[in-house]
Amino acid sequence: MARPIKDTPVLTGKDAERFRWHMEHPTPLSEEEKRLSWEAYERAKRNSPNCSLFK
């Protein structure tokens, strides 16, 4: 039998501030990283044509 999943803890204090800052200031991807991500997406889409994520 599977064990229950614990609740995700709430971020507070400096951890919350750091998380928020990183969400508002994402690290830009290089053109190479963008190309590789797109190719991986296209491969997954081609290999799983019935997946609802790609519709």
mmCIF entry with sequence, helices, sheets and N, C-alpha, C, O atoms, coordinates in Angstrom:
data_MODEL
# 
_entry.id   MODEL 
# 
_entity.id                         1 
_entity.type                       polymer 
_entity.pdbx_number_of_molecules   1 
# 
_entity_poly.entity_id                      1 
_entity_poly.type                           'polypeptide(L)' 
_entity_poly.nstd_linkage                   no 
_entity_poly.nstd_monomer                   no 
_entity_poly.pdbx_seq_one_letter_code       MARPIKDTPVLTGKDAERFRWHMEHPTPLSEEEKRLSWEAYERAKRNSPNCSLFK 
_entity_poly.pdbx_seq_one_letter_code_can   MARPIKDTPVLTGKDAERFRWHMEHPTPLSEEEKRLSWEAYERAKRNSPNCSLFK 
_entity_poly.pdbx_strand_id                 A 
# 
loop_
_entity_poly_seq.entity_id 
_entity_poly_seq.num 
_entity_poly_seq.mon_id 
_entity_poly_seq.hetero 
1 1  MET n 
1 2  ALA n 
1 3  ARG n 
1 4  PRO n 
1 5  ILE n 
1 6  LYS n 
1 7  ASP n 
1 8  THR n 
1 9  PRO n 
1 10 VAL n 
1 11 LEU n 
1 12 THR n 
1 13 GLY n 
1 14 LYS n 
1 15 ASP n 
1 16 ALA n 
1 17 GLU n 
1 18 ARG n 
1 19 PHE n 
1 20 ARG n 
1 21 TRP n 
1 22 HIS n 
1 23 MET n 
1 24 GLU n 
1 25 HIS n 
1 26 PRO n 
1 27 THR n 
1 28 PRO n 
1 29 LEU n 
1 30 SER n 
1 31 GLU n 
1 32 GLU n 
1 33 GLU n 
1 34 LYS n 
1 35 ARG n 
1 36 LEU n 
1 37 SER n 
1 38 TRP n 
1 39 GLU n 
1 40 ALA n 
1 41 TYR n 
1 42 GLU n 
1 43 ARG n 
1 44 ALA n 
1 45 LYS n 
1 46 ARG n 
1 47 ASN n 
1 48 SER n 
1 49 PRO n 
1 50 ASN n 
1 51 CYS n 
1 52 SER n 
1 53 LEU n 
1 54 PHE n 
1 55 LYS n 
# 
_struct_asym.id          A 
_struct_asym.entity_id   1 
# 
loop_
_struct_conf.conf_type_id 
_struct_conf.id 
_struct_conf.pdbx_PDB_helix_id 
_struct_conf.beg_label_comp_id 
_struct_conf.beg_label_asym_id 
_struct_conf.beg_label_seq_id 
_struct_conf.pdbx_beg_PDB_ins_code 
_struct_conf.end_label_comp_id 
_struct_conf.end_label_asym_id 
_struct_conf.end_label_seq_id 
_struct_conf.pdbx_end_PDB_ins_code 
_struct_conf.beg_auth_comp_id 
_struct_conf.beg_auth_asym_id 
_struct_conf.beg_auth_seq_id 
_struct_conf.end_auth_comp_id 
_struct_conf.end_auth_asym_id 
_struct_conf.end_auth_seq_id 
_struct_conf.pdbx_PDB_helix_class 
_struct_conf.details 
_struct_conf.pdbx_PDB_helix_length 
HELX_P HELX_P1 AA1 GLY A 13 ? GLU A 24 ? GLY A 13 GLU A 24 1 ? 12 
HELX_P HELX_P2 AA2 GLU A 31 ? ASN A 47 ? GLU A 31 ASN A 47 1 ? 17 
HELX_P HELX_P3 AA3 SER A 52 ? PHE A 54 ? SER A 52 PHE A 54 5 ? 3  
# 
_struct_conf_type.id          HELX_P 
_struct_conf_type.criteria    ? 
_struct_conf_type.reference   ? 
# 
loop_
_atom_site.group_PDB 
_atom_site.id 
_atom_site.type_symbol 
_atom_site.label_atom_id 
_atom_site.label_alt_id 
_atom_site.label_comp_id 
_atom_site.label_asym_id 
_atom_site.label_entity_id 
_atom_site.label_seq_id 
_atom_site.pdbx_PDB_ins_code 
_atom_site.Cartn_x 
_atom_site.Cartn_y 
_atom_site.Cartn_z 
_atom_site.occupancy 
_atom_site.B_iso_or_equiv 
_atom_site.pdbx_formal_charge 
_atom_site.auth_seq_id 
_atom_site.auth_comp_id 
_atom_site.auth_asym_id 
_atom_site.auth_atom_id 
_atom_site.pdbx_PDB_model_num 
ATOM 1   N N  . MET A 1 1  ? 0.845  -1.177 0.000   1.00 0.00 ? 1  MET A N  1 
ATOM 2   C CA . MET A 1 1  ? 0.000  0.000  0.000   1.00 0.00 ? 1  MET A CA 1 
ATOM 3   C C  . MET A 1 1  ? 0.893  1.244  0.000   1.00 0.00 ? 1  MET A C  1 
ATOM 4   O O  . MET A 1 1  ? 1.929  1.269  0.665   1.00 0.00 ? 1  MET A O  1 
ATOM 5   N N  . ALA A 1 2  ? 0.497  2.250  -0.731  1.00 0.00 ? 2  ALA A N  1 
ATOM 6   C CA . ALA A 1 2  ? 1.279  3.481  -0.833  1.00 0.00 ? 2  ALA A CA 1 
ATOM 7   C C  . ALA A 1 2  ? 1.166  4.306  0.447   1.00 0.00 ? 2  ALA A C  1 
ATOM 8   O O  . ALA A 1 2  ? 0.132  4.332  1.115   1.00 0.00 ? 2  ALA A O  1 
ATOM 9   N N  . ARG A 1 3  ? 2.262  4.973  0.755   1.00 0.00 ? 3  ARG A N  1 
ATOM 10  C CA . ARG A 1 3  ? 2.254  5.867  1.908   1.00 0.00 ? 3  ARG A CA 1 
ATOM 11  C C  . ARG A 1 3  ? 1.610  7.195  1.524   1.00 0.00 ? 3  ARG A C  1 
ATOM 12  O O  . ARG A 1 3  ? 1.757  7.629  0.381   1.00 0.00 ? 3  ARG A O  1 
ATOM 13  N N  . PRO A 1 4  ? 0.906  7.853  2.436   1.00 0.00 ? 4  PRO A N  1 
ATOM 14  C CA . PRO A 1 4  ? 0.290  9.145  2.104   1.00 0.00 ? 4  PRO A CA 1 
ATOM 15  C C  . PRO A 1 4  ? 1.362  10.212 1.857   1.00 0.00 ? 4  PRO A C  1 
ATOM 16  O O  . PRO A 1 4  ? 2.441  10.176 2.449   1.00 0.00 ? 4  PRO A O  1 
ATOM 17  N N  . ILE A 1 5  ? 1.048  11.144 0.987   1.00 0.00 ? 5  ILE A N  1 
ATOM 18  C CA . ILE A 1 5  ? 1.952  12.248 0.673   1.00 0.00 ? 5  ILE A CA 1 
ATOM 19  C C  . ILE A 1 5  ? 1.747  13.349 1.701   1.00 0.00 ? 5  ILE A C  1 
ATOM 20  O O  . ILE A 1 5  ? 0.617  13.745 1.986   1.00 0.00 ? 5  ILE A O  1 
ATOM 21  N N  . LYS A 1 6  ? 2.857  13.842 2.259   1.00 0.00 ? 6  LYS A N  1 
ATOM 22  C CA . LYS A 1 6  ? 2.776  14.911 3.248   1.00 0.00 ? 6  LYS A CA 1 
ATOM 23  C C  . LYS A 1 6  ? 2.463  16.241 2.559   1.00 0.00 ? 6  LYS A C  1 
ATOM 24  O O  . LYS A 1 6  ? 2.782  16.432 1.385   1.00 0.00 ? 6  LYS A O  1 
ATOM 25  N N  . ASP A 1 7  ? 1.833  17.162 3.305   1.00 0.00 ? 7  ASP A N  1 
ATOM 26  C CA . ASP A 1 7  ? 1.560  18.493 2.790   1.00 0.00 ? 7  ASP A CA 1 
ATOM 27  C C  . ASP A 1 7  ? 2.868  19.224 2.518   1.00 0.00 ? 7  ASP A C  1 
ATOM 28  O O  . ASP A 1 7  ? 3.863  19.023 3.214   1.00 0.00 ? 7  ASP A O  1 
ATOM 29  N N  . THR A 1 8  ? 2.854  20.076 1.495   1.00 0.00 ? 8  THR A N  1 
ATOM 30  C CA . THR A 1 8  ? 4.020  20.891 1.177   1.00 0.00 ? 8  THR A CA 1 
ATOM 31  C C  . THR A 1 8  ? 4.131  21.998 2.217   1.00 0.00 ? 8  THR A C  1 
ATOM 32  O O  . THR A 1 8  ? 3.145  22.682 2.493   1.00 0.00 ? 8  THR A O  1 
ATOM 33  N N  . PRO A 1 9  ? 5.315  22.188 2.802   1.00 0.00 ? 9  PRO A N  1 
ATOM 34  C CA . PRO A 1 9  ? 5.448  23.244 3.806   1.00 0.00 ? 9  PRO A CA 1 
ATOM 35  C C  . PRO A 1 9  ? 5.344  24.636 3.173   1.00 0.00 ? 9  PRO A C  1 
ATOM 36  O O  . PRO A 1 9  ? 5.689  24.827 2.007   1.00 0.00 ? 9  PRO A O  1 
ATOM 37  N N  . VAL A 1 10 ? 4.873  25.580 3.942   1.00 0.00 ? 10 VAL A N  1 
ATOM 38  C CA . VAL A 1 10 ? 4.724  26.958 3.493   1.00 0.00 ? 10 VAL A CA 1 
ATOM 39  C C  . VAL A 1 10 ? 6.055  27.679 3.675   1.00 0.00 ? 10 VAL A C  1 
ATOM 40  O O  . VAL A 1 10 ? 6.692  27.576 4.723   1.00 0.00 ? 10 VAL A O  1 
ATOM 41  N N  . LEU A 1 11 ? 6.471  28.420 2.630   1.00 0.00 ? 11 LEU A N  1 
ATOM 42  C CA . LEU A 1 11 ? 7.706  29.194 2.736   1.00 0.00 ? 11 LEU A CA 1 
ATOM 43  C C  . LEU A 1 11 ? 7.441  30.474 3.512   1.00 0.00 ? 11 LEU A C  1 
ATOM 44  O O  . LEU A 1 11 ? 6.429  31.143 3.306   1.00 0.00 ? 11 LEU A O  1 
ATOM 45  N N  . THR A 1 12 ? 8.366  30.805 4.406   1.00 0.00 ? 12 THR A N  1 
ATOM 46  C CA . THR A 1 12 ? 8.241  32.038 5.180   1.00 0.00 ? 12 THR A CA 1 
ATOM 47  C C  . THR A 1 12 ? 9.604  32.711 5.259   1.00 0.00 ? 12 THR A C  1 
ATOM 48  O O  . THR A 1 12 ? 10.631 32.102 4.961   1.00 0.00 ? 12 THR A O  1 
ATOM 49  N N  . GLY A 1 13 ? 9.597  33.965 5.660   1.00 0.00 ? 13 GLY A N  1 
ATOM 50  C CA . GLY A 1 13 ? 10.836 34.693 5.907   1.00 0.00 ? 13 GLY A CA 1 
ATOM 51  C C  . GLY A 1 13 ? 11.705 34.845 4.666   1.00 0.00 ? 13 GLY A C  1 
ATOM 52  O O  . GLY A 1 13 ? 11.207 35.098 3.570   1.00 0.00 ? 13 GLY A O  1 
ATOM 53  N N  . LYS A 1 14 ? 13.013 34.687 4.856   1.00 0.00 ? 14 LYS A N  1 
ATOM 54  C CA . LYS A 1 14 ? 13.988 34.869 3.779   1.00 0.00 ? 14 LYS A CA 1 
ATOM 55  C C  . LYS A 1 14 ? 13.771 33.870 2.646   1.00 0.00 ? 14 LYS A C  1 
ATOM 56  O O  . LYS A 1 14 ? 13.974 34.205 1.479   1.00 0.00 ? 14 LYS A O  1 
ATOM 57  N N  . ASP A 1 15 ? 13.360 32.649 2.978   1.00 0.00 ? 15 ASP A N  1 
ATOM 58  C CA . ASP A 1 15 ? 13.097 31.652 1.937   1.00 0.00 ? 15 ASP A CA 1 
ATOM 59  C C  . ASP A 1 15 ? 11.988 32.130 1.000   1.00 0.00 ? 15 ASP A C  1 
ATOM 60  O O  . ASP A 1 15 ? 12.096 31.981 -0.217  1.00 0.00 ? 15 ASP A O  1 
ATOM 61  N N  . ALA A 1 16 ? 10.930 32.700 1.559   1.00 0.00 ? 16 ALA A N  1 
ATOM 62  C CA . ALA A 1 16 ? 9.813  33.199 0.755   1.00 0.00 ? 16 ALA A CA 1 
ATOM 63  C C  . ALA A 1 16 ? 10.251 34.380 -0.105  1.00 0.00 ? 16 ALA A C  1 
ATOM 64  O O  . ALA A 1 16 ? 9.873  34.474 -1.272  1.00 0.00 ? 16 ALA A O  1 
ATOM 65  N N  . GLU A 1 17 ? 11.044 35.277 0.468   1.00 0.00 ? 17 GLU A N  1 
ATOM 66  C CA . GLU A 1 17 ? 11.534 36.432 -0.289  1.00 0.00 ? 17 GLU A CA 1 
ATOM 67  C C  . GLU A 1 17 ? 12.420 35.978 -1.446  1.00 0.00 ? 17 GLU A C  1 
ATOM 68  O O  . GLU A 1 17 ? 12.294 36.482 -2.562  1.00 0.00 ? 17 GLU A O  1 
ATOM 69  N N  . ARG A 1 18 ? 13.308 35.034 -1.183  1.00 0.00 ? 18 ARG A N  1 
ATOM 70  C CA . ARG A 1 18 ? 14.212 34.529 -2.216  1.00 0.00 ? 18 ARG A CA 1 
ATOM 71  C C  . ARG A 1 18 ? 13.426 33.830 -3.330  1.00 0.00 ? 18 ARG A C  1 
ATOM 72  O O  . ARG A 1 18 ? 13.712 34.026 -4.511  1.00 0.00 ? 18 ARG A O  1 
ATOM 73  N N  . PHE A 1 19 ? 12.436 33.016 -2.953  1.00 0.00 ? 19 PHE A N  1 
ATOM 74  C CA . PHE A 1 19 ? 11.608 32.326 -3.931  1.00 0.00 ? 19 PHE A CA 1 
ATOM 75  C C  . PHE A 1 19 ? 10.866 33.328 -4.810  1.00 0.00 ? 19 PHE A C  1 
ATOM 76  O O  . PHE A 1 19 ? 10.838 33.186 -6.032  1.00 0.00 ? 19 PHE A O  1 
ATOM 77  N N  . ARG A 1 20 ? 10.269 34.336 -4.190  1.00 0.00 ? 20 ARG A N  1 
ATOM 78  C CA . ARG A 1 20 ? 9.520  35.337 -4.948  1.00 0.00 ? 20 ARG A CA 1 
ATOM 79  C C  . ARG A 1 20 ? 10.425 36.099 -5.913  1.00 0.00 ? 20 ARG A C  1 
ATOM 80  O O  . ARG A 1 20 ? 10.047 36.357 -7.055  1.00 0.00 ? 20 ARG A O  1 
ATOM 81  N N  . TRP A 1 21 ? 11.628 36.458 -5.445  1.00 0.00 ? 21 TRP A N  1 
ATOM 82  C CA . TRP A 1 21 ? 12.556 37.183 -6.301  1.00 0.00 ? 21 TRP A CA 1 
ATOM 83  C C  . TRP A 1 21 ? 12.919 36.344 -7.525  1.00 0.00 ? 21 TRP A C  1 
ATOM 84  O O  . TRP A 1 21 ? 12.958 36.851 -8.647  1.00 0.00 ? 21 TRP A O  1 
ATOM 85  N N  . HIS A 1 22 ? 13.184 35.059 -7.299  1.00 0.00 ? 22 HIS A N  1 
ATOM 86  C CA . HIS A 1 22 ? 13.546 34.188 -8.416  1.00 0.00 ? 22 HIS A CA 1 
ATOM 87  C C  . HIS A 1 22 ? 12.375 33.984 -9.379  1.00 0.00 ? 22 HIS A C  1 
ATOM 88  O O  . HIS A 1 22 ? 12.589 33.827 -10.581 1.00 0.00 ? 22 HIS A O  1 
ATOM 89  N N  . MET A 1 23 ? 11.158 33.984 -8.875  1.00 0.00 ? 23 MET A N  1 
ATOM 90  C CA . MET A 1 23 ? 9.990  33.861 -9.751  1.00 0.00 ? 23 MET A CA 1 
ATOM 91  C C  . MET A 1 23 ? 9.820  35.117 -10.608 1.00 0.00 ? 23 MET A C  1 
ATOM 92  O O  . MET A 1 23 ? 9.401  35.023 -11.761 1.00 0.00 ? 23 MET A O  1 
ATOM 93  N N  . GLU A 1 24 ? 10.137 36.281 -10.061 1.00 0.00 ? 24 GLU A N  1 
ATOM 94  C CA . GLU A 1 24 ? 9.985  37.546 -10.782 1.00 0.00 ? 24 GLU A CA 1 
ATOM 95  C C  . GLU A 1 24 ? 11.178 37.847 -11.693 1.00 0.00 ? 24 GLU A C  1 
ATOM 96  O O  . GLU A 1 24 ? 11.061 38.677 -12.595 1.00 0.00 ? 24 GLU A O  1 
ATOM 97  N N  . HIS A 1 25 ? 12.315 37.195 -11.476 1.00 0.00 ? 25 HIS A N  1 
ATOM 98  C CA . HIS A 1 25 ? 13.531 37.442 -12.253 1.00 0.00 ? 25 HIS A CA 1 
ATOM 99  C C  . HIS A 1 25 ? 14.120 36.115 -12.748 1.00 0.00 ? 25 HIS A C  1 
ATOM 100 O O  . HIS A 1 25 ? 15.177 35.690 -12.281 1.00 0.00 ? 25 HIS A O  1 
ATOM 101 N N  . PRO A 1 26 ? 13.434 35.467 -13.692 1.00 0.00 ? 26 PRO A N  1 
ATOM 102 C CA . PRO A 1 26 ? 13.933 34.174 -14.163 1.00 0.00 ? 26 PRO A CA 1 
ATOM 103 C C  . PRO A 1 26 ? 15.246 34.329 -14.933 1.00 0.00 ? 26 PRO A C  1 
ATOM 104 O O  . PRO A 1 26 ? 15.507 35.366 -15.543 1.00 0.00 ? 26 PRO A O  1 
ATOM 105 N N  . THR A 1 27 ? 16.054 33.290 -14.893 1.00 0.00 ? 27 THR A N  1 
ATOM 106 C CA . THR A 1 27 ? 17.302 33.280 -15.644 1.00 0.00 ? 27 THR A CA 1 
ATOM 107 C C  . THR A 1 27 ? 16.975 33.070 -17.118 1.00 0.00 ? 27 THR A C  1 
ATOM 108 O O  . THR A 1 27 ? 16.310 32.094 -17.464 1.00 0.00 ? 27 THR A O  1 
ATOM 109 N N  . PRO A 1 28 ? 17.429 33.969 -17.995 1.00 0.00 ? 28 PRO A N  1 
ATOM 110 C CA . PRO A 1 28 ? 17.120 33.799 -19.424 1.00 0.00 ? 28 PRO A CA 1 
ATOM 111 C C  . PRO A 1 28 ? 17.813 32.558 -20.004 1.00 0.00 ? 28 PRO A C  1 
ATOM 112 O O  . PRO A 1 28 ? 18.918 32.199 -19.598 1.00 0.00 ? 28 PRO A O  1 
ATOM 113 N N  . LEU A 1 29 ? 17.143 31.921 -20.951 1.00 0.00 ? 29 LEU A N  1 
ATOM 114 C CA . LEU A 1 29 ? 17.711 30.755 -21.623 1.00 0.00 ? 29 LEU A CA 1 
ATOM 115 C C  . LEU A 1 29 ? 18.463 31.201 -22.868 1.00 0.00 ? 29 LEU A C  1 
ATOM 116 O O  . LEU A 1 29 ? 18.074 32.159 -23.535 1.00 0.00 ? 29 LEU A O  1 
ATOM 117 N N  . SER A 1 30 ? 19.534 30.498 -23.167 1.00 0.00 ? 30 SER A N  1 
ATOM 118 C CA . SER A 1 30 ? 20.268 30.767 -24.402 1.00 0.00 ? 30 SER A CA 1 
ATOM 119 C C  . SER A 1 30 ? 19.456 30.214 -25.571 1.00 0.00 ? 30 SER A C  1 
ATOM 120 O O  . SER A 1 30 ? 18.545 29.409 -25.380 1.00 0.00 ? 30 SER A O  1 
ATOM 121 N N  . GLU A 1 31 ? 19.794 30.649 -26.771 1.00 0.00 ? 31 GLU A N  1 
ATOM 122 C CA . GLU A 1 31 ? 19.106 30.136 -27.958 1.00 0.00 ? 31 GLU A CA 1 
ATOM 123 C C  . GLU A 1 31 ? 19.287 28.622 -28.088 1.00 0.00 ? 31 GLU A C  1 
ATOM 124 O O  . GLU A 1 31 ? 18.378 27.918 -28.528 1.00 0.00 ? 31 GLU A O  1 
ATOM 125 N N  . GLU A 1 32 ? 20.462 28.130 -27.704 1.00 0.00 ? 32 GLU A N  1 
ATOM 126 C CA . GLU A 1 32 ? 20.728 26.695 -27.759 1.00 0.00 ? 32 GLU A CA 1 
ATOM 127 C C  . GLU A 1 32 ? 19.811 25.939 -26.787 1.00 0.00 ? 32 GLU A C  1 
ATOM 128 O O  . GLU A 1 32 ? 19.268 24.893 -27.143 1.00 0.00 ? 32 GLU A O  1 
ATOM 129 N N  . GLU A 1 33 ? 19.636 26.452 -25.580 1.00 0.00 ? 33 GLU A N  1 
ATOM 130 C CA . GLU A 1 33 ? 18.756 25.807 -24.597 1.00 0.00 ? 33 GLU A CA 1 
ATOM 131 C C  . GLU A 1 33 ? 17.306 25.815 -25.078 1.00 0.00 ? 33 GLU A C  1 
ATOM 132 O O  . GLU A 1 33 ? 16.580 24.837 -24.899 1.00 0.00 ? 33 GLU A O  1 
ATOM 133 N N  . LYS A 1 34 ? 16.891 26.924 -25.688 1.00 0.00 ? 34 LYS A N  1 
ATOM 134 C CA . LYS A 1 34 ? 15.529 27.004 -26.220 1.00 0.00 ? 34 LYS A CA 1 
ATOM 135 C C  . LYS A 1 34 ? 15.324 25.978 -27.326 1.00 0.00 ? 34 LYS A C  1 
ATOM 136 O O  . LYS A 1 34 ? 14.297 25.301 -27.374 1.00 0.00 ? 34 LYS A O  1 
ATOM 137 N N  . ARG A 1 35 ? 16.315 25.867 -28.221 1.00 0.00 ? 35 ARG A N  1 
ATOM 138 C CA . ARG A 1 35 ? 16.221 24.920 -29.324 1.00 0.00 ? 35 ARG A CA 1 
ATOM 139 C C  . ARG A 1 35 ? 16.140 23.485 -28.806 1.00 0.00 ? 35 ARG A C  1 
ATOM 140 O O  . ARG A 1 35 ? 15.320 22.697 -29.276 1.00 0.00 ? 35 ARG A O  1 
ATOM 141 N N  . LEU A 1 36 ? 17.001 23.147 -27.828 1.00 0.00 ? 36 LEU A N  1 
ATOM 142 C CA . LEU A 1 36 ? 16.992 21.795 -27.270 1.00 0.00 ? 36 LEU A CA 1 
ATOM 143 C C  . LEU A 1 36 ? 15.673 21.486 -26.568 1.00 0.00 ? 36 LEU A C  1 
ATOM 144 O O  . LEU A 1 36 ? 15.167 20.368 -26.670 1.00 0.00 ? 36 LEU A O  1 
ATOM 145 N N  . SER A 1 37 ? 15.117 22.456 -25.862 1.00 0.00 ? 37 SER A N  1 
ATOM 146 C CA . SER A 1 37 ? 13.832 22.255 -25.180 1.00 0.00 ? 37 SER A CA 1 
ATOM 147 C C  . SER A 1 37 ? 12.719 22.017 -26.195 1.00 0.00 ? 37 SER A C  1 
ATOM 148 O O  . SER A 1 37 ? 11.872 21.144 -26.009 1.00 0.00 ? 37 SER A O  1 
ATOM 149 N N  . TRP A 1 38 ? 12.730 22.806 -27.274 1.00 0.00 ? 38 TRP A N  1 
ATOM 150 C CA . TRP A 1 38 ? 11.698 22.660 -28.298 1.00 0.00 ? 38 TRP A CA 1 
ATOM 151 C C  . TRP A 1 38 ? 11.807 21.299 -28.977 1.00 0.00 ? 38 TRP A C  1 
ATOM 152 O O  . TRP A 1 38 ? 10.791 20.656 -29.240 1.00 0.00 ? 38 TRP A O  1 
ATOM 153 N N  . GLU A 1 39 ? 13.035 20.855 -29.264 1.00 0.00 ? 39 GLU A N  1 
ATOM 154 C CA . GLU A 1 39 ? 13.224 19.555 -29.889 1.00 0.00 ? 39 GLU A CA 1 
ATOM 155 C C  . GLU A 1 39 ? 12.744 18.421 -28.973 1.00 0.00 ? 39 GLU A C  1 
ATOM 156 O O  . GLU A 1 39 ? 12.147 17.455 -29.450 1.00 0.00 ? 39 GLU A O  1 
ATOM 157 N N  . ALA A 1 40 ? 12.997 18.530 -27.676 1.00 0.00 ? 40 ALA A N  1 
ATOM 158 C CA . ALA A 1 40 ? 12.533 17.517 -26.730 1.00 0.00 ? 40 ALA A CA 1 
ATOM 159 C C  . ALA A 1 40 ? 11.002 17.496 -26.688 1.00 0.00 ? 40 ALA A C  1 
ATOM 160 O O  . ALA A 1 40 ? 10.392 16.428 -26.636 1.00 0.00 ? 40 ALA A O  1 
ATOM 161 N N  . TYR A 1 41 ? 10.387 18.683 -26.710 1.00 0.00 ? 41 TYR A N  1 
ATOM 162 C CA . TYR A 1 41 ? 8.925  18.774 -26.736 1.00 0.00 ? 41 TYR A CA 1 
ATOM 163 C C  . TYR A 1 41 ? 8.369  18.101 -27.991 1.00 0.00 ? 41 TYR A C  1 
ATOM 164 O O  . TYR A 1 41 ? 7.425  17.315 -27.918 1.00 0.00 ? 41 TYR A O  1 
ATOM 165 N N  . GLU A 1 42 ? 8.961  18.415 -29.132 1.00 0.00 ? 42 GLU A N  1 
ATOM 166 C CA . GLU A 1 42 ? 8.489  17.837 -30.387 1.00 0.00 ? 42 GLU A CA 1 
ATOM 167 C C  . GLU A 1 42 ? 8.646  16.316 -30.394 1.00 0.00 ? 42 GLU A C  1 
ATOM 168 O O  . GLU A 1 42 ? 7.763  15.615 -30.889 1.00 0.00 ? 42 GLU A O  1 
ATOM 169 N N  . ARG A 1 43 ? 9.748  15.791 -29.857 1.00 0.00 ? 43 ARG A N  1 
ATOM 170 C CA . ARG A 1 43 ? 9.948  14.340 -29.772 1.00 0.00 ? 43 ARG A CA 1 
ATOM 171 C C  . ARG A 1 43 ? 8.870  13.699 -28.891 1.00 0.00 ? 43 ARG A C  1 
ATOM 172 O O  . ARG A 1 43 ? 8.295  12.670 -29.247 1.00 0.00 ? 43 ARG A O  1 
ATOM 173 N N  . ALA A 1 44 ? 8.609  14.318 -27.744 1.00 0.00 ? 44 ALA A N  1 
ATOM 174 C CA . ALA A 1 44 ? 7.590  13.775 -26.835 1.00 0.00 ? 44 ALA A CA 1 
ATOM 175 C C  . ALA A 1 44 ? 6.221  13.802 -27.494 1.00 0.00 ? 44 ALA A C  1 
ATOM 176 O O  . ALA A 1 44 ? 5.448  12.851 -27.374 1.00 0.00 ? 44 ALA A O  1 
ATOM 177 N N  . LYS A 1 45 ? 5.925  14.884 -28.186 1.00 0.00 ? 45 LYS A N  1 
ATOM 178 C CA . LYS A 1 45 ? 4.642  15.015 -28.873 1.00 0.00 ? 45 LYS A CA 1 
ATOM 179 C C  . LYS A 1 45 ? 4.496  13.952 -29.962 1.00 0.00 ? 45 LYS A C  1 
ATOM 180 O O  . LYS A 1 45 ? 3.428  13.360 -30.119 1.00 0.00 ? 45 LYS A O  1 
ATOM 181 N N  . ARG A 1 46 ? 5.562  13.716 -30.704 1.00 0.00 ? 46 ARG A N  1 
ATOM 182 C CA . ARG A 1 46 ? 5.546  12.730 -31.784 1.00 0.00 ? 46 ARG A CA 1 
ATOM 183 C C  . ARG A 1 46 ? 5.393  11.311 -31.230 1.00 0.00 ? 46 ARG A C  1 
ATOM 184 O O  . ARG A 1 46 ? 4.727  10.475 -31.842 1.00 0.00 ? 46 ARG A O  1 
ATOM 185 N N  . ASN A 1 47 ? 6.009  11.036 -30.072 1.00 0.00 ? 47 ASN A N  1 
ATOM 186 C CA . ASN A 1 47 ? 5.976  9.695  -29.499 1.00 0.00 ? 47 ASN A CA 1 
ATOM 187 C C  . ASN A 1 47 ? 4.719  9.401  -28.695 1.00 0.00 ? 47 ASN A C  1 
ATOM 188 O O  . ASN A 1 47 ? 4.445  8.243  -28.381 1.00 0.00 ? 47 ASN A O  1 
ATOM 189 N N  . SER A 1 48 ? 3.948  10.436 -28.356 1.00 0.00 ? 48 SER A N  1 
ATOM 190 C CA . SER A 1 48 ? 2.722  10.261 -27.568 1.00 0.00 ? 48 SER A CA 1 
ATOM 191 C C  . SER A 1 48 ? 1.568  11.045 -28.193 1.00 0.00 ? 48 SER A C  1 
ATOM 192 O O  . SER A 1 48 ? 1.097  12.013 -27.596 1.00 0.00 ? 48 SER A O  1 
ATOM 193 N N  . PRO A 1 49 ? 1.114  10.660 -29.351 1.00 0.00 ? 49 PRO A N  1 
ATOM 194 C CA . PRO A 1 49 ? 0.101  11.459 -30.071 1.00 0.00 ? 49 PRO A CA 1 
ATOM 195 C C  . PRO A 1 49 ? -1.240 11.568 -29.358 1.00 0.00 ? 49 PRO A C  1 
ATOM 196 O O  . PRO A 1 49 ? -2.001 12.494 -29.640 1.00 0.00 ? 49 PRO A O  1 
ATOM 197 N N  . ASN A 1 50 ? -1.557 10.649 -28.440 1.00 0.00 ? 50 ASN A N  1 
ATOM 198 C CA . ASN A 1 50 ? -2.854 10.674 -27.766 1.00 0.00 ? 50 ASN A CA 1 
ATOM 199 C C  . ASN A 1 50 ? -2.829 11.379 -26.419 1.00 0.00 ? 50 ASN A C  1 
ATOM 200 O O  . ASN A 1 50 ? -3.846 11.428 -25.729 1.00 0.00 ? 50 ASN A O  1 
ATOM 201 N N  . CYS A 1 51 ? -1.682 11.923 -26.038 1.00 0.00 ? 51 CYS A N  1 
ATOM 202 C CA . CYS A 1 51 ? -1.552 12.592 -24.744 1.00 0.00 ? 51 CYS A CA 1 
ATOM 203 C C  . CYS A 1 51 ? -2.307 13.919 -24.757 1.00 0.00 ? 51 CYS A C  1 
ATOM 204 O O  . CYS A 1 51 ? -2.170 14.704 -25.696 1.00 0.00 ? 51 CYS A O  1 
ATOM 205 N N  . SER A 1 52 ? -3.104 14.171 -23.717 1.00 0.00 ? 52 SER A N  1 
ATOM 206 C CA . SER A 1 52 ? -3.915 15.388 -23.666 1.00 0.00 ? 52 SER A CA 1 
ATOM 207 C C  . SER A 1 52 ? -3.075 16.647 -23.485 1.00 0.00 ? 52 SER A C  1 
ATOM 208 O O  . SER A 1 52 ? -3.568 17.744 -23.746 1.00 0.00 ? 52 SER A O  1 
ATOM 209 N N  . LEU A 1 53 ? -1.813 16.524 -23.046 1.00 0.00 ? 53 LEU A N  1 
ATOM 210 C CA . LEU A 1 53 ? -0.963 17.706 -22.882 1.00 0.00 ? 53 LEU A CA 1 
ATOM 211 C C  . LEU A 1 53 ? -0.606 18.360 -24.202 1.00 0.00 ? 53 LEU A C  1 
ATOM 212 O O  . LEU A 1 53 ? -0.262 19.542 -24.227 1.00 0.00 ? 53 LEU A O  1 
ATOM 213 N N  . PHE A 1 54 ? -0.681 17.615 -25.307 1.00 0.00 ? 54 PHE A N  1 
ATOM 214 C CA . PHE A 1 54 ? -0.250 18.125 -26.587 1.00 0.00 ? 54 PHE A CA 1 
ATOM 215 C C  . PHE A 1 54 ? -1.401 18.547 -27.487 1.00 0.00 ? 54 PHE A C  1 
ATOM 216 O O  . PHE A 1 54 ? -1.193 18.799 -28.674 1.00 0.00 ? 54 PHE A O  1 
ATOM 217 N N  . LYS A 1 55 ? -2.594 18.626 -26.952 1.00 0.00 ? 55 LYS A N  1 
ATOM 218 C CA . LYS A 1 55 ? -3.740 18.990 -27.791 1.00 0.00 ? 55 LYS A CA 1 
ATOM 219 C C  . LYS A 1 55 ? -4.101 20.431 -27.609 1.00 0.00 ? 55 LYS A C  1 
ATOM 220 O O  . LYS A 1 55 ? -5.043 20.915 -28.236 1.00 0.00 ? 55 LYS A O  1 
# 
